[in-house]
Amino acid sequence: MLTVDLVRYLDELLQADKIRDYCPNGLQVQGRDAIERIVTGVTASQALVDAAIERNADAILVHHGYFWKSESPTITGMKHRRLKALLGADINLIGYHLPLDVHPQLGNNAQLAKLLEIEVTGGLEPADPFSVAMKGQFNKPLSGADLAQRLSNVLGRAPLHITGGDRPIRTVGWCTGGGQSFIEQAALAGCDAFISGEVSEQTFHIAKELAIDYFAAGHHATERYGVQALGQHLAEVQGLSVEFIDIDNPV
């Protein structure tokens, strides 16, 4: 498949032009003109780039790519090494950040909801059709300990659980990755708990004072599934060879 056609297809599928983001979405580093073999991963780290080179991949498709706002624009040090490796191997780097978080079927939030058996009821920001944080319900109420165990079973790591209240958890909000700032909005929306990847110092106090349970389940751990779903979609619909490589990250 031509690179330009694949990027156009992904841009349209993920509605990349409709979502404001902190980085460019789509083709970030140009490589060879045609793509047959794709390596997917969460972050375009040097380890993932090296793995893609070993597999003679034509493209790397990730959630966390390059060129973030407020970072230095100079091509030095770590950035130079990564780009030199990509350009030397003629590998395309394609990245989708928020568009991959919010896609209603393939996105990180949708995939996490599926894994945790949450029925999605809508966005936590109802006026925004591309709400980054979501809201939903469990079929049966869970205790905080039960939800922590479910997260541990699904993600393969124990979450940090801040107990805010002593009530069963039925309505839940969530935002994969670094979405801890949505906890207040979740509490105001009537959520019994909020799940994200990371935690801040003030999150503890907010959870206690607003009586909402909070679960920090890992930035990497909560965002492994959108890019896998997208890769599987490309394999099925476009007939491409796609391999997900999980570069372990405890954060």
C-alpha positions as CSV (number, residue, x, y, z in Angstrom):
1,M,0.0,0.0,0.0
2,L,1.4,3.4,-0.8
3,T,2.4,5.4,2.2
4,V,0.4,8.4,1.1
5,D,-2.7,6.3,0.8
6,L,-2.3,4.6,4.2
7,V,-1.8,8.0,5.9
8,R,-4.9,9.4,4.1
9,Y,-6.9,6.4,5.2
10,L,-5.8,6.7,8.9
11,D,-6.4,10.5,8.9
12,E,-10.0,10.0,7.7
13,L,-10.6,6.9,10.0
14,L,-9.4,8.8,13.1
15,Q,-10.8,12.2,12.0
16,A,-7.4,13.7,12.8
17,D,-8.1,17.1,11.3
18,K,-11.0,17.6,13.7
19,I,-9.1,17.2,17.0
20,R,-6.8,19.8,18.5
21,D,-3.7,18.2,19.9
22,Y,-0.2,18.8,21.4
23,C,1.7,17.2,18.5
24,P,1.3,16.6,14.8
25,N,-0.9,13.6,13.9
26,G,-0.3,11.4,10.9
27,L,3.0,11.0,9.1
28,Q,5.8,12.4,11.3
29,V,8.9,11.0,9.6
30,Q,8.8,10.1,6.0
31,G,10.3,6.8,4.8
32,R,9.8,4.5,1.9
33,D,7.0,5.1,-0.6
34,A,5.1,1.8,-0.1
35,I,4.2,-0.1,3.1
36,E,3.6,-3.8,3.6
37,R,5.0,-4.5,7.1
38,I,4.1,-2.4,10.1
39,V,5.4,-2.5,13.7
40,T,3.0,-0.9,16.2
41,G,3.8,0.2,19.8
42,V,2.8,2.7,22.4
43,T,5.8,5.0,22.2
44,A,8.3,5.6,19.4
45,S,11.3,5.0,21.8
46,Q,14.7,4.0,20.6
47,A,14.0,0.4,21.6
48,L,10.9,0.3,19.4
49,V,12.8,1.9,16.5
50,D,15.5,-0.7,16.9
51,A,13.0,-3.6,17.0
52,A,11.3,-2.2,13.8
53,I,14.7,-2.1,12.0
54,E,15.4,-5.7,13.1
55,R,12.1,-6.8,11.5
56,N,12.7,-4.8,8.3
57,A,9.5,-2.9,8.9
58,D,8.3,-0.3,6.4
59,A,6.5,1.8,9.0
60,I,6.1,2.3,12.8
61,L,2.6,3.2,14.0
62,V,2.4,4.6,17.5
63,H,0.3,6.5,20.0
64,H,3.2,8.6,21.3
65,G,5.3,10.0,18.5
66,Y,7.5,13.0,18.2
67,F,7.5,16.8,18.0
68,W,5.5,17.8,21.1
69,K,4.6,21.4,21.8
70,S,7.0,23.3,24.1
71,E,9.9,20.8,23.5
72,S,13.2,22.0,22.1
73,P,13.0,22.1,18.2
74,T,16.7,21.2,17.9
75,I,17.7,17.8,16.4
76,T,20.3,16.8,19.0
77,G,21.1,14.0,21.5
78,M,18.3,11.5,21.9
79,K,16.1,13.0,19.2
80,H,19.0,13.0,16.7
81,R,19.7,9.3,17.4
82,R,16.1,8.3,16.9
83,L,15.7,10.3,13.7
84,K,19.0,9.1,12.3
85,A,18.0,5.5,12.9
86,L,14.6,6.0,11.2
87,L,15.9,7.9,8.2
88,G,18.9,5.5,7.8
89,A,16.5,2.6,7.6
90,D,14.0,4.5,5.5
91,I,11.1,3.7,7.9
92,N,8.0,5.8,8.1
93,L,6.9,7.0,11.6
94,I,3.1,7.5,11.9
95,G,1.6,8.7,15.1
96,Y,-1.8,9.5,16.4
97,H,-2.2,10.9,19.9
98,L,-5.7,12.2,20.9
99,P,-7.4,10.9,17.8
100,L,-6.4,7.4,18.9
101,D,-7.6,8.1,22.5
102,V,-11.1,9.1,21.5
103,H,-12.1,6.9,18.6
104,P,-15.4,5.3,19.6
105,Q,-14.4,1.8,18.6
106,L,-10.6,1.6,18.2
107,G,-9.5,4.2,20.7
108,N,-7.7,3.7,24.0
109,N,-10.7,4.7,26.1
110,A,-13.1,2.4,24.1
111,Q,-10.7,-0.5,24.3
112,L,-10.1,-0.1,28.0
113,A,-13.9,0.0,28.6
114,K,-14.3,-3.2,26.7
115,L,-11.6,-4.9,28.7
116,L,-13.1,-3.7,32.0
117,E,-16.7,-4.5,30.9
118,I,-17.9,-0.9,31.2
119,E,-20.9,0.1,29.3
120,V,-20.1,3.5,27.8
121,T,-22.8,6.1,28.3
122,G,-21.0,9.1,26.8
123,G,-18.3,11.6,27.2
124,L,-17.4,13.2,30.5
125,E,-17.5,16.5,28.5
126,P,-21.0,16.1,27.0
127,A,-20.7,19.2,24.8
128,D,-17.6,17.9,23.2
129,P,-18.1,15.2,20.5
130,F,-14.4,14.3,21.0
131,S,-14.4,14.2,24.8
132,V,-11.1,12.8,26.0
133,A,-12.6,11.5,29.2
134,M,-15.5,9.1,29.2
135,K,-18.3,8.0,31.5
136,G,-20.1,4.6,31.9
137,Q,-21.5,2.0,34.1
138,F,-20.8,-1.5,35.3
139,N,-23.5,-4.1,34.9
140,K,-23.3,-4.8,38.7
141,P,-21.8,-2.6,41.4
142,L,-18.2,-3.4,42.4
143,S,-16.3,-2.6,45.6
144,G,-13.2,-0.6,45.3
145,A,-11.1,-3.7,46.1
146,D,-13.0,-5.7,43.4
147,L,-12.3,-3.0,40.7
148,A,-8.6,-2.8,41.7
149,Q,-8.4,-6.6,41.3
150,R,-10.1,-6.4,37.9
151,L,-7.7,-3.7,36.7
152,S,-4.8,-5.8,38.0
153,N,-6.1,-8.9,36.1
154,V,-6.7,-7.0,32.9
155,L,-3.6,-4.9,32.8
156,G,-1.1,-7.2,34.5
157,R,-0.1,-4.7,37.2
158,A,-1.7,-3.6,40.4
159,P,-3.1,0.0,40.3
160,L,-2.7,2.6,42.9
161,H,-6.1,2.8,44.6
162,I,-7.1,5.9,46.6
163,T,-10.3,5.2,48.5
164,G,-12.5,8.2,48.5
165,G,-15.8,6.8,49.7
166,D,-17.2,3.7,51.1
167,R,-20.0,3.2,48.5
168,P,-20.3,0.6,45.8
169,I,-18.9,1.6,42.4
170,R,-21.5,1.6,39.6
171,T,-20.9,4.8,37.6
172,V,-17.3,5.3,36.6
173,G,-15.3,7.8,34.6
174,W,-12.0,7.1,32.9
175,C,-9.3,8.6,30.7
176,T,-6.3,6.6,29.7
177,G,-2.8,8.0,30.0
178,G,-2.3,11.2,31.9
179,G,-6.0,12.1,32.6
180,Q,-5.9,12.6,36.4
181,S,-7.0,16.2,36.1
182,F,-10.5,15.0,35.1
183,I,-11.2,13.6,38.6
184,E,-13.1,16.7,39.8
185,Q,-15.2,16.7,36.6
186,A,-16.0,13.0,37.2
187,A,-17.0,13.7,40.8
188,L,-19.3,16.5,39.7
189,A,-20.8,14.2,37.0
190,G,-21.8,11.7,39.7
191,C,-19.1,9.1,39.2
192,D,-18.4,6.8,42.0
193,A,-14.8,6.2,40.8
194,F,-12.4,7.6,38.2
195,I,-9.7,5.6,36.4
196,S,-6.6,7.0,34.6
197,G,-3.0,6.1,34.1
198,E,-1.2,8.6,36.2
199,V,-1.6,10.4,39.6
200,S,-0.6,13.8,40.9
201,E,0.1,14.8,44.5
202,Q,-3.2,16.7,44.7
203,T,-5.2,13.7,43.4
204,F,-5.1,12.1,46.8
205,H,-6.7,15.1,48.5
206,I,-9.3,15.6,45.8
207,A,-10.4,12.0,46.0
208,K,-10.7,12.1,49.7
209,E,-12.6,15.4,49.9
210,L,-14.9,14.7,47.0
211,A,-15.5,11.1,48.1
212,I,-14.6,9.5,44.8
213,D,-12.4,6.4,44.5
214,Y,-9.4,6.9,42.2
215,F,-7.3,4.3,40.4
216,A,-3.9,5.1,38.8
217,A,-3.4,2.1,36.5
218,G,-0.3,3.1,34.6
219,H,0.0,5.4,31.6
220,H,1.6,2.8,29.4
221,A,-0.6,0.0,30.7
222,T,-3.8,1.8,29.9
223,E,-2.7,2.9,26.4
224,R,-1.5,-0.4,25.0
225,Y,-4.8,-1.4,23.4
226,G,-5.8,1.4,21.0
227,V,-2.8,0.9,18.8
228,Q,-3.3,-2.8,18.9
229,A,-6.9,-2.5,17.8
230,L,-5.9,-0.1,15.0
231,G,-3.2,-2.5,13.8
232,Q,-5.6,-5.4,13.8
233,H,-8.0,-3.2,11.8
234,L,-5.3,-2.5,9.2
235,A,-4.4,-6.1,8.9
236,E,-8.0,-7.1,8.4
237,V,-9.2,-4.3,6.1
238,Q,-6.0,-3.4,4.2
239,G,-4.2,-6.8,4.2
240,L,-1.0,-5.4,5.8
241,S,1.4,-7.4,8.0
242,V,1.2,-5.8,11.5
243,E,3.1,-6.8,14.6
244,F,2.6,-5.1,18.0
245,I,5.7,-4.9,20.1
246,D,5.2,-4.1,23.8
247,I,8.3,-2.2,25.1
248,D,7.8,-2.7,28.9
249,N,7.3,0.5,30.8
250,P,6.2,0.5,34.5
251,V,5.0,4.1,34.4
